[in-house]
Amino acid sequence: MTSPTTSAGLRVALIQLAYDDSETVPERTARVVDLVRAQRGHDLVVLPELWPMGGFDYRAWPDKAEATDGPVVKALAEAAQDAGVLLHGGSIVERPADELGPEGKGLWNTSVVLSADGALASTYRKIHRFGFAGGEPLLMEAGADLVLIELPNGSHAALSTCYDLRFPELYRAQIDQGATVFLIPAAWPMARIEHWRLLLRARAIEDQALVIACNTAGTHAGTEMGGRSAVIAPSGEVLAEAGTGEEVLSVQIPAGLVESARESFPVLSDRRL
Ligand SMILES: NC(=O)CCC(=O)C(=O)O
C-alpha cells in the first residue's frame, strides 16, 4: 500500500460520548446519530469503542449483541450519508448470524467504518482482548486481521481498539503495511488515564504516525471513563485533547504532516530487523 507523497489536510471530529446505565441502546443510538449528523463539513468523524452496548457492561453484551447489518450499524450508515462524512462508528458487540469463531463464543468487539455513501466500508475485530480471565477473553473471540482504510485525503489509516494500544508490535506491523495514521476508539477508564495519554504519544512518536484516538466519558457499570480523546502529531505534539466530559473535538490536520516528519527525521529507516 503506498500513501501519497504529500497528503492533503483533513478535518476530523471526535465524538467523546458520555453515557451511564440509564439509556437503552435505541435511545443512545438516536442521540449519537444526531451528533454525527451535526458534523457535516468534516472529512472524518470518529466514535468510541462499544458505545451502544457499554464498554464495561460485560453482563449485557450477549443480549445486546448485533450483526454488522443490525439496527445500530444501519442507523450509523444513514447518519454518515446524511452528514456526507467517512464515519468510524466506534465498535459494537458483534454477533454474526453464521459464525462462532475458533473458541465457539460467537461474539467479537468489532469496529465499523461507514463511507459517505452509507456503505459498510470496513470492519476490524479487536485483536487484544481486555479483562484477563473475565470480560472480553471470557465472552469474545479475538480478531486476527490487520485492517487499513483509505481516508478522504488519500492517506492510509490502520484500525485498532483500546487495549490494543498496549501492544506496540501491532502498530509496527501496521506501518509496515503503509499506515501513516492510527485510528483508535476506546473505553479507557479514568483509573489508568495517564497510561492512555502516554501510550498515545509513544505510538505517535515511535511510529512517526498521526494518532486519532476517541475515548468514552461518563460512568457506566460502576467504571468511570477517562475521556481525554486526542489527536497527536508524529512529533508527539498534542494537536488537540478533550477534557473528561462529553465533548466533540473538531481538529483541522495540516497537509503533509506525517510525510514531513518522516522526511526531516528519518528514524524509521534506521530499523534493524
Ligand atoms: N476496553 C479496554 O480495552 C480497556 C483497556 C484498559 O482499561 C487498559 O488497557 O488499561
The ligand as an SDF file (V2000), in Angstrom:
LIG
                    3D

 10  9  0  0  0  0  0  0  0  0999 V2000
  -11.7180   -1.5100   26.8550 N   0  0  0  0  0  0  0  0  0  0  0  0
  -10.4250   -1.7100   27.0070 C   0  0  0  0  0  0  0  0  0  0  0  0
   -9.7660   -2.2790   26.1650 O   0  0  0  0  0  0  0  0  0  0  0  0
   -9.8520   -1.1670   28.2770 C   0  0  0  0  0  0  0  0  0  0  0  0
   -8.3410   -1.1400   28.3000 C   0  0  0  0  0  0  0  0  0  0  0  0
   -7.7950   -0.6870   29.6160 C   0  0  0  0  0  0  0  0  0  0  0  0
   -8.5280   -0.3540   30.5260 O   0  0  0  0  0  0  0  0  0  0  0  0
   -6.3430   -0.6610   29.7900 C   0  0  0  0  0  0  0  0  0  0  0  0
   -5.6080   -1.0940   28.8940 O   0  0  0  0  0  0  0  0  0  0  0  0
   -5.8990   -0.1970   30.8560 O   0  0  0  0  0  0  0  0  0  0  0  0
  1  2  1  0
  2  3  2  0
  2  4  1  0
  4  5  1  0
  5  6  1  0
  6  7  2  0
  6  8  1  0
  8  9  2  0
  8 10  1  0
M  END
$$$$
